[in-house]
Amino acid sequence: MKETLQILIENLVDEPSLVKITENIKDNQISYEVNVSEKDIGKVIGREGKMAKSIRTIMKSIATKNKQKVTIEFTGNRGN
């Protein structure tokens, strides 16, 4: 699942080499923290959060198929 999320995010941003995804797995719960360049955070979140919601929907449908739950948090880093 992490690879799918990585591909989705990298294709949205201008600086794909700066995308970092941290994965935490506990039982059937998976949480991802997605770090992108501060310049790209708007592209990942989208207007009124529509892009972020779409990404979460895709990932939740994959997780449901695997009988898992997933959460995703998006952050932008100034240092990138």
N, C-alpha and C positions, 0 to 999 in steps of 0.2 A: 504494500500500500504506500509506503514511503516513496518508492520510485515513481508511482503514479502522481502523487502530490508534487514531487520534484519536477516532473515534466510539465505539469499544469502551470506551476508558478514560473518556471524558467521561460516558458513561452509567452508569458505576459509582460515580463520586465525588460528594461533596456540593458541591465547589467546582470545577466544570468550567472556569471561566475561568483557574484556576491551573495547568492541565495544560500542560506544555511537553514537546515531543518533538523530540529532536535526531536527525537522520538522517545516517549516514555510509555512503557507497557506495564500494566498491572492487572493481572487476571485477564478479563476479557475487555478491559478498558484501555484504549490507546489515546494518548494526547500528543499533539504535535505543536511545536512552537516554530513558526516560520519567520525568519529574519531576512529582510530584504533591505536594499539601500533606501535611505529616507526619501530619495527622489522617486523611487518606484512604489512606495507604500500606497499611494493613491490609485495606482493601476491595479494593485492586488485587491484593494478594498472596493473600489468602484464607487459610482454615484449612489448615495444613500445605502452603501454596503451591499449592493446587488451582486457584485462580482464575488465578494467574500461568501455571501449566502449561497451562491451557485457552487462554489468550490466545496463548501461544507456539505451541500446536498449530494454532490457526486461522491465524496468520500464516505458519507453516511450510508449511501446505498451499497457501496462496496463492503463496508464494515458489517452491515446487516446481513449480507449474503454469507459472510464468514462468522456470523453470530457474535459480533463484537460491537462495542460502542466506541465512538471516536469524537474527540474535541480538537478544535484547531484555533490557535491564537496567532494573530499576525502582528508583527512589530517591525518598525523601521529603525535602522541604526545610523546615527550621524557619522560614525567612524568609517563607514563604508564608502 
